[in-house]
Amino acid sequence: MKKILLFVCLLVFSVGVSFADTVTIRHFAIKENPFAQSEIAVVAVDTSGNILENVNGIFSFTVNGFQKDLRFDKGTAFYHEKLDKSSFLYVKHVDEAGTHSILYYVYKGDHKLTPVHISWIVLLAIPVLLIILGYMFKKFIVIAAVIFIIFIYFNYNHNLGAGTFFESIIDGLKGMFGK
């Protein structure tokens, strides 16, 4: 009788566990941390930008190449690294649903951080446009080369290296063509 009761309890428990909903983060956004100066918050959102308050727990993220476990509470996690200056932040989350990554430029004002989402299309379009203009107008080639060097220097000076640049474009292409 005890074995049957144990078996029934184990069966009921396993059915409850098998139907448990796992929480995944498919979309997220970067916002200014309202509780700390010069810090950001990672917010789990849906496709329309609403905060997913059912996201709780520890999730692994990579921020500019450094892996960090972020603790989410009601859809919000705080990244406790202070930003000294305006810079690019490449935030990536890998789970069983796939790789989700976003490139942001965080502008640091007097006492405020303003994150701006940078699309991979814009990131790719600037150098391609400079190359096309340099090819079309031979007199413009020197100016295009100077603008391209300034573009590379600006990106590198604000923490966007060549590896992150190409990784952002490749992740965007993967997302566009369905991984």
C-alpha positions in Angstrom: 0.0 0.0 0.0 2.9 2.4 0.8 4.5 1.7 -2.5 1.3 2.5 -4.4 0.8 5.7 -2.4 4.4 6.7 -3.1 4.0 5.9 -6.8 0.8 8.0 -7.1 2.5 10.9 -5.3 5.5 10.7 -7.5 3.2 10.5 -10.6 1.2 13.6 -9.5 4.5 15.5 -8.8 6.0 14.6 -12.1 2.9 15.6 -14.0 3.0 19.0 -12.2 6.7 19.5 -13.1 6.2 18.5 -16.7 3.6 21.2 -17.2 5.6 23.9 -15.5 6.1 26.9 -17.7 9.7 27.8 -18.2 10.4 31.5 -18.5 12.6 32.6 -21.4 13.8 36.1 -22.4 13.4 36.6 -26.1 13.4 40.4 -26.2 15.0 42.8 -23.8 15.9 46.5 -23.6 18.5 48.7 -21.9 17.3 51.5 -19.7 18.8 53.9 -17.2 18.9 52.5 -13.7 16.6 54.8 -11.7 18.2 53.8 -8.4 21.9 54.4 -9.2 23.7 57.0 -11.1 25.7 56.0 -14.2 24.3 52.4 -14.2 21.9 50.6 -16.6 19.1 48.2 -16.2 18.2 45.3 -18.5 14.5 44.9 -18.9 12.7 41.8 -20.3 10.1 43.0 -22.7 7.7 41.6 -25.2 7.6 42.5 -28.9 5.5 45.6 -28.2 8.0 46.9 -25.5 5.9 46.1 -22.4 7.8 44.8 -19.4 7.3 41.1 -18.7 6.8 41.0 -14.9 6.7 37.2 -14.8 10.5 37.0 -15.5 12.2 36.3 -12.2 15.5 34.5 -11.5 19.1 34.5 -12.6 19.8 34.7 -16.3 23.2 34.7 -18.0 24.1 37.7 -20.2 27.2 38.8 -22.0 27.9 42.6 -21.9 30.7 43.7 -24.2 32.3 40.3 -24.1 32.1 39.8 -20.3 29.7 37.2 -19.0 27.5 38.3 -16.2 24.7 36.6 -14.3 21.9 39.1 -13.9 19.2 38.6 -11.2 15.8 39.5 -12.6 13.0 40.6 -10.3 9.6 41.4 -12.0 11.3 41.7 -15.4 14.1 44.0 -14.4 17.8 43.3 -13.7 20.4 45.8 -12.7 23.9 45.8 -14.3 26.1 47.2 -11.5 29.0 48.4 -13.6 29.3 52.2 -13.7 29.7 53.9 -17.1 32.4 56.5 -17.0 31.7 57.9 -20.5 29.4 57.4 -23.5 30.0 54.1 -25.0 28.6 51.2 -27.0 27.1 48.3 -25.2 26.6 45.0 -26.9 24.3 42.9 -24.8 23.7 39.2 -25.7 21.6 36.5 -24.1 21.9 32.8 -25.1 19.3 30.3 -24.0 17.5 27.2 -25.5 15.4 29.5 -27.7 18.5 30.9 -29.4 20.8 33.9 -29.3 19.3 37.3 -28.6 21.6 40.3 -28.9 21.2 44.1 -29.1 23.7 46.9 -29.7 23.1 50.1 -27.8 24.9 53.4 -27.8 24.6 54.8 -24.2 25.0 58.6 -24.2 26.1 59.9 -20.9 24.9 63.4 -20.2 25.4 65.5 -17.1 23.5 63.2 -14.7 21.5 61.0 -17.1 22.2 58.0 -19.4 20.3 57.9 -22.7 20.5 54.4 -24.4 19.9 54.5 -28.2 19.4 51.2 -30.0 21.7 50.8 -33.0 20.4 48.6 -35.7 22.8 46.3 -37.5 21.4 47.6 -40.8 22.6 51.2 -39.9 25.9 49.7 -38.7 26.4 48.0 -42.0 25.0 50.8 -44.2 27.5 53.5 -43.2 30.6 51.8 -44.5 28.8 50.4 -47.5 27.5 53.9 -48.4 30.9 55.4 -48.0 32.4 52.8 -50.4 29.7 53.3 -52.9 30.0 57.1 -52.9 33.8 56.8 -53.2 33.4 54.4 -56.1 30.8 56.6 -57.9 32.6 59.9 -57.4 36.3 59.6 -57.8 36.9 63.0 -56.3 35.1 62.0 -53.2 37.3 59.0 -52.5 39.7 60.9 -50.2 36.9 62.5 -48.2 35.2 59.0 -48.0 38.4 57.5 -46.7 38.8 60.2 -44.0 35.1 59.8 -42.9 35.6 56.0 -42.8 38.7 56.5 -40.6 36.8 58.8 -38.3 34.0 56.2 -38.2 36.4 53.5 -37.2 38.1 55.7 -34.6 34.8 56.8 -33.0 33.6 53.2 -32.8 36.9 52.0 -31.3 37.1 54.9 -28.9 33.6 54.1 -27.6 34.1 50.4 -27.0 33.0 49.0 -30.3 35.8 46.9 -31.6 35.9 45.1 -35.0 34.9 41.8 -33.4 31.8 43.3 -31.8 31.0 45.2 -35.0 31.0 42.1 -37.1 29.3 40.0 -34.5 26.4 42.4 -34.3 26.0 42.4 -38.1 26.2 38.5 -38.2 23.6 38.2 -35.4 21.3 40.6 -37.2 21.6 38.6 -40.4 20.9 35.3 -38.5 17.8 36.9 -37.0 16.7 38.1 -40.4 17.1 34.7 -42.1 15.7 32.6 -39.2 18.9 31.3 -37.6 
